[in-house]
Amino acid sequence: MPYVITSGCIDEKAAECVDVCPVDCIEEGPDQFFIEADICIECGACEVACPVGAVFYDTDVPDEEKHMIQKAEDFYKS
């Protein structure tokens, strides 16, 4: 999973990340946006565009937000 959208996005859903994604890999979920790892080209545009700083490269996700990696994986399993 390259980039992960963390809890800062929950109920915020500003969508700037969606607007700048060149491969359309960000999908709206029930309470936040999620990045489809199989489509993401790791360009980083979403990370820079996020107004709440909720997007992180997977290895840079803060410890208190690591559970969001599993949440994203679960979103795409269903």
C-alpha positions in Angstrom: 0.0 0.0 0.0 1.8 3.1 -1.2 -0.1 6.1 0.2 -2.7 5.9 3.1 -5.3 8.4 4.0 -5.5 8.7 7.8 -8.1 9.8 10.3 -7.8 13.5 9.6 -10.0 12.8 6.5 -12.8 11.2 8.5 -15.9 13.2 8.0 -13.8 16.0 6.4 -13.6 14.7 2.9 -12.3 17.9 1.3 -11.6 16.0 -2.0 -8.6 18.1 -3.1 -6.7 14.8 -3.3 -9.3 13.4 -5.8 -9.0 16.5 -8.0 -5.2 16.2 -8.3 -4.8 12.4 -8.7 -3.6 11.7 -12.3 -4.7 8.1 -12.3 -8.1 8.4 -10.5 -7.1 6.0 -7.7 -8.9 7.7 -4.8 -12.4 6.5 -3.9 -14.9 7.9 -1.6 -15.9 5.6 1.3 -18.7 6.1 3.8 -16.7 8.4 6.1 -13.5 9.2 4.3 -11.5 8.7 1.0 -9.3 5.7 0.3 -6.4 5.2 -2.1 -6.5 2.0 -4.3 -3.0 0.6 -4.0 -3.1 -1.3 -7.2 -3.8 1.8 -9.2 -1.7 4.4 -7.3 1.5 5.4 -9.2 3.0 7.0 -6.0 3.3 10.4 -7.5 2.6 12.1 -4.1 0.2 14.7 -5.5 -2.5 13.7 -3.0 -0.2 14.2 -0.1 0.7 17.7 -1.1 -2.9 18.6 -1.9 -4.5 17.4 1.3 -5.6 20.4 3.3 -5.7 18.5 6.6 -2.4 16.6 6.2 -4.2 13.2 6.3 -2.2 11.5 3.5 1.1 9.7 4.3 3.4 7.4 2.4 2.8 4.0 4.1 6.2 3.9 5.8 5.6 7.4 7.2 2.2 6.8 8.8 2.5 7.9 12.4 2.2 5.1 15.0 -1.1 6.3 16.3 -2.5 6.1 12.7 -1.2 2.7 11.7 -4.7 1.2 12.1 -5.7 3.2 9.1 -3.6 1.0 6.9 -5.8 -2.0 7.8 -8.9 0.1 7.4 -7.9 0.9 3.8 -7.1 -2.7 3.1 -10.5 -3.8 4.5 -12.3 -1.2 2.4 -10.9 -2.7 -0.8 -11.6 -6.3 0.3 -15.4 -5.7 0.2 
